[in-house]
């Protein structure tokens, strides 16, 4: 993996981590795509912020794992698991709050 790709992926992981932090700990739920602040009661809005930040933190961790994977190549089938975990987490949040 080239150094430039590592920098791009690393900055993407940093943005995901920062987004998760801002959504959860700075209570900026307006950054969640498709959600208008105040549409849910405060307790549900806090749960939505917690769940959305978890997804972004996991995405950041998976991106960092992808960097390690590409530099060392230790795990066969990594990308299938990577994609599956992201789809599962995102689908779970969509199902939980739109069901």
N, C-alpha and C positions, 0 to 999 in steps of 0.2 A: 504494500500500500504506500502510495506516495505521501510525502509530508503535507502537501497541499490538501489532499483528501482528509488526512487526519485533522488538520486545522478546521476544515469545513464541518466535519462530523462533530468535532469537539465543541465548536461554537454552537452547533445545533443542540447538542446536549445541554450546554450552558443556558441557552434560551428556554429550553423545556424546563429545566430546573428553576430558572428565574420566574417563568410563568406560573409554575406550580406554587412557588413561594408567595408570589404576589396575590394569586387567587385566594389562597387559604389564609395566610397570616396578615395580609393587608386588606382583606375583605373586598377585593375588587372582582366580584362575581360577574360584572359586566363584560369582562374579558372572555367569558365562556361563550363560544359561538352559538348563536341562536337563542340566547337567554337574555331577557330584559330584567334588570334588577327590580325586585319588588313583586314579581309575578307569583312567587311562592311565599308562604309564611316564613318568618325568620328562622325557625328551627329547620325547616326543609331546605331553605337557602343555605344554611350552614352545612347541612349534609351534602348538598350538591357541590359546594365549594370544596369540602373535604374529599369527596369522591373524584372530582375533576382534578384536583391537585395530586391525588394518588396516581391517576393515569399518567399525568405529565411527569411525575417523578419516576415512574416505572419506565416510561419512554426514554427519559434521560439515561437511566441505568442501562437499558437495552442498547442505546446508541454507544455508550462507553464500552459495553461488552462487545459490540460489533467492531469497535476500533481494536480491541485486544484480539478478537477473533481474526481479523484481517492481518494483523502483524504476526500472529503466532500460528494460526490455523489449527487449534487443538480439538475442535468439536465438529464432527461430521453432521450435516443436517441442521446447522445452526440457524440458517436463514428461514427455514420452515418453522422452527420454533419461535423465532423472533416475530415473524408475521402472525403466527397463531396467537401468541400472547397479546400483541397489540390489538388484533381484531377482537379477541375475547374480552379484554378490558373495555375497549370502546363500546362494543356491543352491549356489555353489561350496563354501562352508564346510560346508554340510550334507552335500553329496555326498562331500566329502573325508573327513569324520570319521564318517559313518554308512554308507559304502559298503562 
